[in-house]
Amino acid sequence: MNVILLSGGSGRRLWPLSDDIRSKQFLPVFRREDGAYESMVQRMFRGIRQVDENAQITVATADFQVPLLKQQLGEEVSISIEPCRRDTFPAIALATMYLRDIRGISEDEAVVVCPVDPFVERDYFETLQKLSERAAMGDANLVLMGMEPDHPSEKFGYVIPETGDEISSVSAFKEKPDTKTAEDYIQKGALWNGGVFAYRIGYVCEKARELTGYANYDEMFENYEKMKKISFDYAVAEQEKKIEILRFGGVWKDLGTFNALTEVLPAIALGQAMTDGCENVHVLNETQLPVLVMGLKDVVVALSKDGLLVADKEASAGIKPFVDRIMDEKGEQK
């Protein structure tokens, strides 16, 4: 199985643990069976290799993430480096040409593309294999994974399948809705669009040539900053006629906020921390300073060398504009 992992994001919604350089996927917050802690990206690599020990995994990312990737995954990790940020279509097109032109993988082979940072279990990785196998068959040019929604979320786009079968053709794509519209979509059998899909390498290389004029990796890399910022959904998926969707009903969580992250953490305290008389409180301490939290409810406390956050868990989802101010002020002070 060939896999492209998309590694991006600013990490500001999990400040002060993450920031523009160390995004959320690098935080070592998940405890393995041996008691050691691993990050989201390490957990993703391990899960893929557990279902396919020979999987060829390439990370598509910006150059500033390369040192952390090599530190956590080893010096030999395959990386497609984006010269600058240009949204998901350019990133995926560049990484696909990297597989063909630099890694020497045949255009006829399938590749699975997925984000590096969702919280998933083994059945997700098994479904990635199914996705790859389906794309390799060639009946469809693009095969999506659709997540069965457990609530009417406003955070995701929706895909409406034509049937309720495990594999179906696609009836329509829908943009991120309000809650009432999301409820209507779900009534129609819509699935979350989690940005997970598979295709044969030659298909996206040809799409890239058609849409950008660049026919190989070197051309695209050299002219990358000239490319239009556009998502893969807009550029390719929503235009494709030969497209299928594979239904997935297992665990799939976007851990973009402290409220979501603390739902899956193995302990109420990480690092030097104690709690007393607390309910639904998590303490995440990266420093050597002792932290004591008493008599609080529904709170997250996060402490690093960059700052301290004490917030109601629900309110913590709105942290980004405040962190933007902190970062701007920090930049001015420099």
Secondary structure, DSSP 8 states (H G I E B T S, - for coil): -EEEEE-----GGGTTT--SSS-GGG---EE-TTS-EE-HHHHHHHHHHHH-TT-EEEEEEEGGGHHHHHHHH-TT-EEEEESS---HHHHHHHHHHIIIIIS---TTSEEEEEES-EEE-HHHHHHHHHHHHHHHH-SSSEEEEEE--SS--SSSEEEEESSSSSEEEEEEEE----HHHHHHHHHTT-EEEEEEEEEEHHHHHHHHHHHH---SHHHHHHTGGGS----HHHHTGGG-SSEEEEEE-S-EEE--SHHHHHHH-S-SEESSEEEES-EEEEEEE-SSS-EEEES-EEEEEEEETTEEEEEETTGGGG-HHHHHHHHHHHHHH-
